Amino acid sequence: MQLGELESALLNAYLYAVISFISGRNLIELESEIDMFEKQMTEYKNILLANLTQVIHHVISNLVTSKDPISLIASDNMKQEGILAHAIKANNDMYTCHVCEFGGIEAYIFGKYELAADLALKRQEVENKMSRSTRHYGVTDFYDGLTFLAMAHKTNSSNWGFLASKAMVKIERYVQNGNINCEHRLLLFQAETKSLLGHVKDASSDYDLAIAAAEK
């Protein structure tokens, strides 16, 4: 920003926020940084980046304070409209997918599996209209898979199991292509699958492998 490359600086700030969140940065420290980024984006009237960053800020704030994830969908912000409704009204597919992705991650973490599944399916529906989508190094497919697995376990529906299998295939491709940051996610996903099937011993082994892979 000091060199006058304002748009690039704000875009990099947003990308930094996304990567920091999905990489497991300390949320309290990250929240403080993102608050500063969001204020700068608003100050310089970059509304899209401010909105995208607000979503991450909102999710982090809820995770830190343990609020109900439904607040992302029916927020007190934006004149009671709710962030998701605002994104859809803005007719911006990227913004809508962004809200659904991070809202879905938040909902899964809080155990709101139906909400997480609805958001994942809504995002996939919108992505079908887009020329390309952002997978965030396998994180999107990882949480989709966990969400669909949870729904398969809860409903005994084979359709959720089919969707979970599709997500696992995508994660496997990341690993096969040399993305080492996905190896532990694949092992954890496999462990969750075996656990739901009642293969406790095999699941325990995969959990241990996932922990070891994450420590590499």
FIDO-111319 format. One record per atom (N, C-alpha, C): residue number from 1; residue in one letter; atom name; x, y, z. Coordinates in steps of 0.02 Angstrom, whole numbers. Example, Ala and Ser with C-alpha at 12.3 -4.5 7.8 and 13.67 -1.06 7.14 Angstrom:
BEGIN
   resi   resn   name        x        y        z
      1      a      N      660     -284      390
      1      a     CA      615     -225      390
      1      a      C      660     -165      390
      2      s      N      642     -112      354
      2      s     CA      684      -53      357
      2      s      C      645        2      394
//
This chain:
BEGIN
   resi   resn   name        x        y        z
      1      m      N       41      -60        0
      1      m     CA        0        0        0
      1      m      C       43       63        0
      2      q      N      100       59       32
      2      q     CA      145      117       35
      2      q      C      172      134      -34
      3      l      N      173       86      -80
      3      l     CA      198       97     -148
      3      l      C      142      115     -196
      4      g      N       81      119     -171
      4      g     CA       26      139     -213
      4      g      C      -11       82     -246
      5      e      N       11       19     -235
      5      e     CA      -22      -39     -265
      5      e      C      -80      -60     -219
      6      l      N     -130      -17     -216
      6      l     CA     -184      -26     -168
      6      l      C     -225      -89     -180
      7      e      N     -247     -100     -241
      7      e     CA     -289     -158     -256
      7      e      C     -251     -223     -242
      8      s      N     -188     -226     -263
      8      s     CA     -148     -286     -251
      8      s      C     -139     -298     -176
      9      a      N     -128     -244     -139
      9      a     CA     -116     -250      -67
      9      a      C     -179     -277      -32
     10      l      N     -237     -251      -51
     10      l     CA     -299     -273      -19
     10      l      C     -316     -344      -38
     11      l      N     -303     -362     -102
     11      l     CA     -315     -431     -123
     11      l      C     -270     -479      -86
     12      n      N     -207     -461      -78
     12      n     CA     -160     -504      -41
     12      n      C     -179     -510       32
     13      a      N     -207     -456       60
     13      a     CA     -230     -459      130
     13      a      C     -287     -509      137
     14      y      N     -332     -509       89
     14      y     CA     -388     -557       90
     14      y      C     -362     -629       82
     15      l      N     -317     -640       34
     15      l     CA     -289     -707       23
     15      l      C     -251     -731       85
     16      y      N     -215     -685      116
     16      y     CA     -179     -701      178
     16      y      C     -228     -724      232
     17      a      N     -285     -689      237
     17      a     CA     -335     -707      286
     17      a      C     -362     -777      274
     18      v      N     -377     -793      211
     18      v     CA     -404     -858      194
     18      v      C     -354     -914      209
     19      i      N     -293     -905      185
     19      i     CA     -242     -956      195
     19      i      C     -225     -965      268
     20      s      N     -223     -910      305
     20      s     CA     -209     -914      377
     20      s      C     -263     -954      413
     21      f      N     -325     -942      394
     21      f     CA     -381     -978      426
     21      f      C     -378    -1052      412
     22      i      N     -371    -1070      348
     22      i     CA     -373    -1141      330
     22      i      C     -309    -1177      352
     23      s      N     -256    -1139      367
     23      s     CA     -193    -1170      390
     23      s      C     -191    -1179      465
     24      g      N     -242    -1155      500
     24      g     CA     -246    -1167      572
     24      g      C     -211    -1116      615
     25      r      N     -205    -1053      591
     25      r     CA     -176    -1000      632
     25      r      C     -215     -990      696
     26      n      N     -182     -963      746
     26      n     CA     -216     -945      809
     26      n      C     -272     -896      793
     27      l      N     -334     -914      811
     27      l     CA     -391     -875      789
     27      l      C     -395     -807      823
     28      i      N     -374     -803      885
     28      i     CA     -377     -738      920
     28      i      C     -328     -689      887
     29      e      N     -268     -712      872
     29      e     CA     -220     -668      838
     29      e      C     -244     -650      768
     30      l      N     -271     -699      733
     30      l     CA     -294     -688      664
     30      l      C     -353     -640      662
     31      e      N     -397     -646      711
     31      e     CA     -455     -602      712
     31      e      C     -435     -528      716
     32      s      N     -384     -514      755
     32      s     CA     -360     -446      762
     32      s      C     -333     -419      695
     33      e      N     -296     -461      659
     33      e     CA     -269     -442      594
     33      e      C     -324     -431      543
     34      i      N     -372     -477      542
     34      i     CA     -426     -472      493
     34      i      C     -470     -411      506
     35      d      N     -479     -394      569
     35      d     CA     -517     -334      585
     35      d      C     -485     -273      553
     36      m      N     -419     -269      556
     36      m     CA     -382     -213      526
     36      m      C     -390     -214      450
     37      f      N     -384     -274      420
     37      f     CA     -391     -280      347
     37      f      C     -460     -257      324
     38      e      N     -511     -279      360
     38      e     CA     -579     -263      341
     38      e      C     -592     -188      344
     39      k      N     -565     -156      395
     39      k     CA     -574      -83      402
     39      k      C     -539      -47      344
     40      q      N     -480      -71      325
     40      q     CA     -444      -39      269
     40      q      C     -482      -48      203
     41      m      N     -510     -107      192
     41      m     CA     -548     -120      131
     41      m      C     -609      -75      128
     42      t      N     -642      -67      185
     42      t     CA     -700      -23      188
     42      t      C     -680       49      176
     43      e      N     -625       69      207
     43      e     CA     -600      138      200
     43      e      C     -585      154      127
     44      y      N     -555      107       92
     44      y     CA     -537      118       22
     44      y      C     -592       96      -27
     45      k      N     -651       81        1
     45      k     CA     -711       67      -39
     45      k      C     -704        7      -86
     46      n      N     -667      -43      -65
     46      n     CA     -665     -106     -102
     46      n      C     -718     -151      -70
     47      i      N     -780     -143      -93
     47      i     CA     -837     -174      -60
     47      i      C     -835     -250      -64
     48      l      N     -817     -278     -122
     48      l     CA     -816     -350     -130
     48      l      C     -767     -382      -82
     49      l      N     -705     -357      -81
     49      l     CA     -655     -386      -35
     49      l      C     -675     -376       38
     50      a      N     -705     -319       53
     50      a     CA     -728     -307      121
     50      a      C     -781     -358      141
     51      n      N     -827     -372       94
     51      n     CA     -880     -421      108
     51      n      C     -851     -491      116
     52      l      N     -804     -510       72
     52      l     CA     -773     -576       77
     52      l      C     -735     -584      142
     53      t      N     -699     -532      161
     53      t     CA     -660     -535      223
     53      t      C     -705     -534      284
     54      q      N     -762     -499      278
     54      q     CA     -810     -498      334
     54      q      C     -835     -567      350
     55      v      N     -845     -608      298
     55      v     CA     -869     -677      309
     55      v      C     -819     -715      353
     56      i      N     -755     -712      335
     56      i     CA     -704     -747      374
     56      i      C     -701     -719      445
     57      h      N     -704     -653      449
     57      h     CA     -702     -619      514
     57      h      C     -761     -643      558
     58      h      N     -819     -647      527
     58      h     CA     -879     -668      564
     58      h      C     -872     -740      589
     59      v      N     -848     -784      546
     59      v     CA     -839     -854      566
     59      v      C     -789     -861      623
     60      i      N     -733     -827      616
     60      i     CA     -682     -830      669
     60      i      C     -709     -803      735
     61      s      N     -745     -748      731
     61      s     CA     -774     -720      792
     61      s      C     -822     -769      825
     62      n      N     -863     -803      785
     62      n     CA     -909     -852      813
     62      n      C     -872     -912      843
     63      l      N     -819     -934      810
     63      l     CA     -780     -990      837
     63      l      C     -746     -972      902
     64      v      N     -721     -911      906
     64      v     CA     -686     -888      967
     64      v      C     -734     -881     1025
     65      t      N     -795     -855     1010
     65      t     CA     -843     -842     1064
     65      t      C     -895     -896     1071
     66      s      N     -891     -949     1028
     66      s     CA     -936    -1007     1031
     66      s      C    -1009     -987     1022
     67      k      N    -1023     -943      974
     67      k     CA    -1092     -925      959
     67      k      C    -1121     -977      911
     68      d      N    -1187     -975      904
     68      d     CA    -1222    -1020      859
     68      d      C    -1206    -1000      787
     69      p      N    -1189    -1049      744
     69      p     CA    -1170    -1033      675
     69      p      C    -1227    -1005      633
     70      i      N    -1289    -1013      655
     70      i     CA    -1345     -987      617
     70      i      C    -1341     -912      608
     71      s      N    -1301     -879      652
     71      s     CA    -1295     -806      648
     71      s      C    -1263     -783      583
     72      l      N    -1224     -827      551
     72      l     CA    -1195     -809      486
     72      l      C    -1248     -805      433
     73      i      N    -1300     -844      441
     73      i     CA    -1353     -846      391
     73      i      C    -1407     -794      405
     74      a      N    -1420     -782      469
     74      a     CA    -1470     -732      488
     74      a      C    -1438     -682      535
     75      s      N    -1395     -641      507
     75      s     CA    -1353     -597      546
     75      s      C    -1388     -533      566
     76      d      N    -1366     -502      621
     76      d     CA    -1391     -437      640
     76      d      C    -1361     -382      597
     77      n      N    -1308     -400      560
     77      n     CA    -1277     -351      516
     77      n      C    -1318     -343      453
     78      m      N    -1298     -297      411
     78      m     CA    -1329     -286      346
     78      m      C    -1405     -279      352
     79      k      N    -1427     -239      402
     79      k     CA    -1498     -222      411
     79      k      C    -1541     -285      418
     80      q      N    -1520     -331      460
     80      q     CA    -1556     -392      476
     80      q      C    -1562     -440      417
     81      e      N    -1529     -425      363
     81      e     CA    -1538     -465      303
     81      e      C    -1503     -532      306
     82      g      N    -1447     -535      339
     82      g     CA    -1409     -596      341
     82      g      C    -1357     -597      285
     83      i      N    -1299     -623      300
     83      i     CA    -1244     -620      252
     83      i      C    -1258     -661      190
     84      l      N    -1286     -721      199
     84      l     CA    -1300     -763      141
     84      l      C    -1353     -731       96
     85      a      N    -1406     -705      126
     85      a     CA    -1458     -671       87
     85      a      C    -1429     -611       51
     86      h      N    -1384     -576       84
     86      h     CA    -1353     -518       52
     86      h      C    -1312     -539       -8
     87      a      N    -1275     -595       -2
     87      a     CA    -1234     -620      -57
     87      a      C    -1277     -640     -116
     88      i      N    -1333     -674     -103
     88      i     CA    -1377     -696     -157
     88      i      C    -1409     -636     -191
     89      k      N    -1429     -587     -150
     89      k     CA    -1460     -527     -177
     89      k      C    -1411     -488     -220
     90      a      N    -1347     -489     -201
     90      a     CA    -1296     -454     -240
     90      a      C    -1282     -487     -307
     91      n      N    -1309     -548     -316
     91      n     CA    -1302     -585     -379
     91      n      C    -1228     -595     -397
     92      n      N    -1188     -610     -346
     92      n     CA    -1117     -622     -357
     92      n      C    -1102     -694     -337
     93      d      N    -1090     -737     -387
     93      d     CA    -1081     -808     -374
     93      d      C    -1021     -822     -329
     94      m      N     -966     -785     -340
     94      m     CA     -907     -795     -299
     94      m      C     -921     -780     -226
     95      y      N     -956     -725     -214
     95      y     CA     -974     -705     -146
     95      y      C    -1019     -757     -114
     96      t      N    -1069     -781     -151
     96      t     CA    -1115     -831     -125
     96      t      C    -1078     -896     -106
     97      c      N    -1034     -919     -151
     97      c     CA     -995     -979     -137
     97      c      C     -950     -970      -76
     98      h      N     -922     -912      -69
     98      h     CA     -878     -896      -13
     98      h      C     -916     -901       53
     99      v      N     -976     -872       54
     99      v     CA    -1018     -875      114
     99      v      C    -1037     -947      130
    100      c      N    -1057     -984       79
    100      c     CA    -1078    -1054       90
    100      c      C    -1020    -1097      113
    101      e      N     -961    -1086       85
    101      e     CA     -903    -1127      105
    101      e      C     -884    -1115      178
    102      f      N     -872    -1053      196
    102      f     CA     -849    -1040      264
    102      f      C     -905    -1048      315
    103      g      N     -966    -1032      294
    103      g     CA    -1023    -1046      338
    103      g      C    -1032    -1120      349
    104      g      N    -1019    -1160      297
    104      g     CA    -1024    -1232      304
    104      g      C     -971    -1261      349
    105      i      N     -910    -1235      345
    105      i     CA     -857    -1257      390
    105      i      C     -876    -1242      462
    106      e      N     -900    -1181      473
    106      e     CA     -921    -1161      541
    106      e      C     -977    -1206      566
    107      a      N    -1028    -1217      524
    107      a     CA    -1085    -1258      545
    107      a      C    -1062    -1329      562
    108      y      N    -1016    -1358      522
    108      y     CA     -992    -1426      536
    108      y      C     -956    -1428      603
    109      i      N     -914    -1379      616
    109      i     CA     -877    -1377      679
    109      i      C     -924    -1375      739
    110      f      N     -980    -1339      731
    110      f     CA    -1029    -1333      785
    110      f      C    -1078    -1392      786
    111      g      N    -1070    -1440      741
    111      g     CA    -1113    -1498      741
    111      g      C    -1181    -1486      709
    112      k      N    -1188    -1432      671
    112      k     CA    -1250    -1417      636
    112      k      C    -1247    -1447      566
    113      y      N    -1252    -1513      563
    113      y     CA    -1238    -1549      501
    113      y      C    -1289    -1535      446
    114      e      N    -1352    -1528      464
    114      e     CA    -1402    -1512      412
    114      e      C    -1388    -1445      380
    115      l      N    -1371    -1396      420
    115      l     CA    -1354    -1329      394
    115      l      C    -1292    -1333      351
    116      a      N    -1241    -1369      375
    116      a     CA    -1179    -1376      337
    116      a      C    -1192    -1409      270
    117      a      N    -1234    -1460      270
    117      a     CA    -1251    -1495      208
    117      a      C    -1290    -1450      159
    118      d      N    -1337    -1413      186
    118      d     CA    -1376    -1367      143
    118      d      C    -1329    -1316      110
    119      l      N    -1282    -1290      149
    119      l     CA    -1236    -1240      122
    119      l      C    -1189    -1271       70
    120      a      N    -1166    -1332       83
    120      a     CA    -1123    -1366       34
    120      a      C    -1159    -1378      -32
    121      l      N    -1222    -1400      -27
    121      l     CA    -1260    -1413      -88
    121      l      C    -1276    -1348     -125
    122      k      N    -1291    -1295      -87
    122      k     CA    -1304    -1231     -118
    122      k      C    -1242    -1206     -154
    123      r      N    -1184    -1214     -122
    123      r     CA    -1121    -1192     -154
    123      r      C    -1108    -1232     -218
    124      q      N    -1118    -1297     -215
    124      q     CA    -1106    -1338     -274
    124      q      C    -1154    -1320     -331
    125      e      N    -1215    -1303     -313
    125      e     CA    -1264    -1281     -364
    125      e      C    -1240    -1218     -399
    126      v      N    -1215    -1170     -360
    126      v     CA    -1191    -1107     -389
    126      v      C    -1127    -1119     -429
    127      e      N    -1083    -1163     -404
    127      e     CA    -1020    -1177     -439
    127      e      C    -1032    -1206     -508
    128      n      N    -1087    -1242     -517
    128      n     CA    -1102    -1272     -582
    128      n      C    -1113    -1219     -636
    129      k      N    -1128    -1158     -614
    129      k     CA    -1139    -1103     -662
    129      k      C    -1075    -1064     -675
    130      m      N    -1022    -1080     -638
    130      m     CA     -960    -1041     -642
    130      m      C     -909    -1077     -687
    131      s      N     -865    -1038     -717
    131      s     CA     -814    -1067     -760
    131      s      C     -760    -1102     -719
    132      r      N     -750    -1080     -658
    132      r     CA     -701    -1112     -613
    132      r      C     -721    -1098     -541
    133      s      N     -697    -1140     -497
    133      s     CA     -711    -1132     -426
    133      s      C     -647    -1139     -386
    134      t      N     -647    -1112     -326
    134      t     CA     -589    -1114     -283
    134      t      C     -596    -1170     -232
    135      r      N     -548    -1215     -230
    135      r     CA     -552    -1274     -185
    135      r      C     -511    -1265     -122
    136      h      N     -471    -1211     -119
    136      h     CA     -430    -1198      -59
    136      h      C     -388    -1258      -38
    137      y      N     -351    -1284      -87
    137      y     CA     -302    -1337      -74
    137      y      C     -332    -1399      -44
    138      g      N     -393    -1415      -64
    138      g     CA     -426    -1475      -39
    138      g      C     -469    -1465       22
    139      v      N     -467    -1407       54
    139      v     CA     -505    -1395      115
    139      v      C     -580    -1398      100
    140      t      N     -601    -1370       43
    140      t     CA     -672    -1370       25
    140      t      C     -698    -1441       20
    141      d      N     -663    -1483      -16
    141      d     CA     -685    -1553      -25
    141      d      C     -681    -1592       41
    142      f      N     -633    -1575       82
    142      f     CA     -624    -1609      147
    142      f      C     -686    -1597      191
    143      y      N     -707    -1535      198
    143      y     CA     -764    -1520      240
    143      y      C     -829    -1543      208
    144      d      N     -833    -1540      141
    144      d     CA     -891    -1569      108
    144      d      C     -897    -1643      126
    145      g      N     -841    -1679      121
    145      g     CA     -842    -1750      135
    145      g      C     -861    -1766      206
    146      l      N     -833    -1729      254
    146      l     CA     -850    -1741      324
    146      l      C     -923    -1727      338
    147      t      N     -949    -1674      306
    147      t     CA    -1019    -1656      314
    147      t      C    -1064    -1710      287
    148      f      N    -1049    -1734      227
    148      f     CA    -1090    -1786      195
    148      f      C    -1086    -1852      234
    149      l      N    -1027    -1866      261
    149      l     CA    -1020    -1926      303
    149      l      C    -1064    -1922      364
    150      a      N    -1064    -1864      396
    150      a     CA    -1105    -1854      456
    150      a      C    -1179    -1862      439
    151      m      N    -1199    -1836      381
    151      m     CA    -1269    -1842      361
    151      m      C    -1286    -1915      343
    152      a      N    -1239    -1951      313
    152      a     CA    -1249    -2021      298
    152      a      C    -1261    -2061      361
    153      h      N    -1221    -2046      412
    153      h     CA    -1227    -2080      477
    153      h      C    -1293    -2063      510
    154      k      N    -1313    -2000      504
    154      k     CA    -1374    -1977      538
    154      k      C    -1438    -2001      504
    155      t      N    -1438    -2006      438
    155      t     CA    -1499    -2021      401
    155      t      C    -1501    -2091      372
    156      n      N    -1443    -2125      369
    156      n     CA    -1437    -2190      337
    156      n      C    -1456    -2187      262
    157      s      N    -1447    -2128      233
    157      s     CA    -1462    -2120      162
    157      s      C    -1400    -2134      120
    158      s      N    -1408    -2176       69
    158      s     CA    -1352    -2193       26
    158      s      C    -1330    -2134      -16
    159      n      N    -1375    -2086      -27
    159      n     CA    -1357    -2028      -68
    159      n      C    -1303    -1987      -34
    160      w      N    -1307    -1978       31
    160      w     CA    -1255    -1941       67
    160      w      C    -1189    -1980       64
    161      g      N    -1193    -2046       68
    161      g     CA    -1133    -2086       63
    161      g      C    -1101    -2080       -6
    162      f      N    -1142    -2075      -58
    162      f     CA    -1116    -2066     -126
    162      f      C    -1080    -1999     -132
    163      l      N    -1110    -1946     -104
    163      l     CA    -1080    -1880     -106
    163      l      C    -1014    -1879      -67
    164      a      N    -1013    -1915      -11
    164      a     CA     -951    -1919       29
    164      a      C     -896    -1954      -10
    165      s      N     -914    -2007      -46
    165      s     CA     -865    -2043      -86
    165      s      C     -836    -1999     -141
    166      k      N     -878    -1959     -172
    166      k     CA     -855    -1913     -224
    166      k      C     -804    -1863     -195
    167      a      N     -818    -1839     -135
    167      a     CA     -773    -1792     -103
    167      a      C     -706    -1825      -88
    168      m      N     -708    -1889      -66
    168      m     CA     -646    -1924      -50
    168      m      C     -603    -1934     -112
    169      v      N     -635    -1949     -169
    169      v     CA     -598    -1957     -231
    169      v      C     -560    -1893     -248
    170      k      N     -591    -1836     -237
    170      k     CA     -559    -1771     -252
    170      k      C     -499    -1760     -206
    171      i      N     -506    -1779     -143
    171      i     CA     -450    -1771      -95
    171      i      C     -393    -1818     -115
    172      e      N     -410    -1879     -136
    172      e     CA     -359    -1926     -158
    172      e      C     -319    -1898     -217
    173      r      N     -352    -1862     -261
    173      r     CA     -317    -1832     -319
    173      r      C     -267    -1780     -296
    174      y      N     -285    -1742     -245
    174      y     CA     -238    -1692     -219
    174      y      C     -175    -1727     -192
    175      v      N     -186    -1782     -156
    175      v     CA     -129    -1819     -129
    175      v      C      -87    -1849     -185
    176      q      N     -119    -1878     -235
    176      q     CA      -83    -1908     -292
    176      q      C      -44    -1857     -331
    177      n      N      -69    -1794     -331
    177      n     CA      -34    -1740     -367
    177      n      C       21    -1708     -325
    178      g      N       33    -1736     -266
    178      g     CA       89    -1713     -226
    178      g      C       74    -1659     -176
    179      n      N       10    -1646     -163
    179      n     CA       -8    -1595     -113
    179      n      C       -2    -1626      -43
    180      i      N       55    -1615      -10
    180      i     CA       67    -1647       54
    180      i      C       20    -1622      108
    181      n      N      -10    -1563       99
    181      n     CA      -56    -1536      149
    181      n      C     -123    -1572      149
    182      c      N     -132    -1618      101
    182      c     CA     -195    -1655       98
    182      c      C     -188    -1727      123
    183      e      N     -127    -1749      134
    183      e     CA     -118    -1819      156
    183      e      C     -152    -1832      222
    184      h      N     -143    -1788      271
    184      h     CA     -173    -1800      336
    184      h      C     -249    -1793      333
    185      r      N     -274    -1750      287
    185      r     CA     -346    -1743      279
    185      r      C     -376    -1807      250
    186      l      N     -342    -1837      202
    186      l     CA     -366    -1899      173
    186      l      C     -368    -1954      226
    187      l      N     -315    -1959      265
    187      l     CA     -312    -2011      318
    187      l      C     -366    -2000      370
    188      l      N     -377    -1936      388
    188      l     CA     -430    -1921      437
    188      l      C     -498    -1938      408
    189      f      N     -508    -1922      344
    189      f     CA     -571    -1938      312
    189      f      C     -583    -2014      311
    190      q      N     -530    -2051      294
    190      q     CA     -536    -2124      293
    190      q      C     -550    -2151      363
    191      a      N     -519    -2120      414
    191      a     CA     -531    -2141      483
    191      a      C     -604    -2129      502
    192      e      N     -631    -2072      483
    192      e     CA     -701    -2056      498
    192      e      C     -747    -2106      464
    193      t      N     -731    -2123      402
    193      t     CA     -772    -2171      365
    193      t      C     -772    -2239      400
    194      k      N     -714    -2262      419
    194      k     CA     -709    -2328      452
    194      k      C     -742    -2327      520
    195      s      N     -737    -2270      555
    195      s     CA     -770    -2264      620
    195      s      C     -845    -2270      613
    196      l      N     -873    -2236      563
    196      l     CA     -946    -2239      552
    196      l      C     -969    -2308      531
    197      l      N     -924    -2346      499
    197      l     CA     -941    -2414      478
    197      l      C     -931    -2464      535
    198      g      N     -904    -2440      591
    198      g     CA     -894    -2484      649
    198      g      C     -828    -2520      649
    199      h      N     -782    -2501      604
    199      h     CA     -715    -2532      602
    199      h      C     -669    -2493      648
    200      v      N     -679    -2502      712
    200      v     CA     -646    -2460      762
    200      v      C     -570    -2466      761
    201      k      N     -545    -2527      756
    201      k     CA     -473    -2538      759
    201      k      C     -438    -2505      699
    202      d      N     -467    -2515      639
    202      d     CA     -438    -2485      579
    202      d      C     -443    -2409      581
    203      a      N     -498    -2385      608
    203      a     CA     -508    -2313      614
    203      a      C     -455    -2283      660
    204      s      N     -443    -2316      716
    204      s     CA     -393    -2292      764
    204      s      C     -324    -2287      732
    205      s      N     -308    -2338      691
    205      s     CA     -244    -2338      657
    205      s      C     -238    -2279      609
    206      d      N     -292    -2265      572
    206      d     CA     -291    -2209      525
    206      d      C     -288    -2142      561
    207      y      N     -321    -2137      618
    207      y     CA     -316    -2075      657
    207      y      C     -244    -2062      677
    208      d      N     -209    -2115      699
    208      d     CA     -138    -2107      718
    208      d      C      -96    -2086      658
    209      l      N     -110    -2117      600
    209      l     CA      -73    -2099      539
    209      l      C      -87    -2026      519
    210      a      N     -149    -2004      528
    210      a     CA     -167    -1936      511
    210      a      C     -130    -1886      555
    211      i      N     -124    -1902      619
    211      i     CA      -88    -1858      665
    211      i      C      -14    -1855      646
    212      a      N       15    -1913      629
    212      a     CA       85    -1915      609
    212      a      C       96    -1875      544
    213      a      N       50    -1881      497
    213      a     CA       57    -1845      433
    213      a      C       51    -1770      443
    214      a      N        7    -1750      490
    214      a     CA       -2    -1679      502
    214      a      C       59    -1647      535
    215      e      N       98    -1688      569
    215      e     CA      158    -1663      603
    215      e      C      219    -1658      558
    216      k      N      213    -1681      496
    216      k     CA      270    -1679      450
    216      k      C      290    -1608      434
//
